[in-house]
Amino acid sequence: MTEPDPQIEAALTALRTEFGDRLDDAGIARVREQLTAIAATSKTLAAAPLANGDEPMSVFQAQAKG
């Protein structure tokens, strides 16, 4: 098993403090899964090499009039 992510654990602690009366163990597990997925996506995006001047990619789609 991997080490728990400290940021995810901190977020879960805050959620338990704020919403603990409305979250059971299954709810906390679902939130942990979602936060883990968000963290993985974040790491993937952060790994993309970007220079300071890189612009967002835009997609051009021509549409016929009428």
Secondary structure, 3 states (H helix, E strand, C coil): CCCCCHHHHHHHHHHHHHHCCCCCHHHHHHHHHHHHHHHHHHHHHHCCCCCCCCCCCCCCCCCCCC
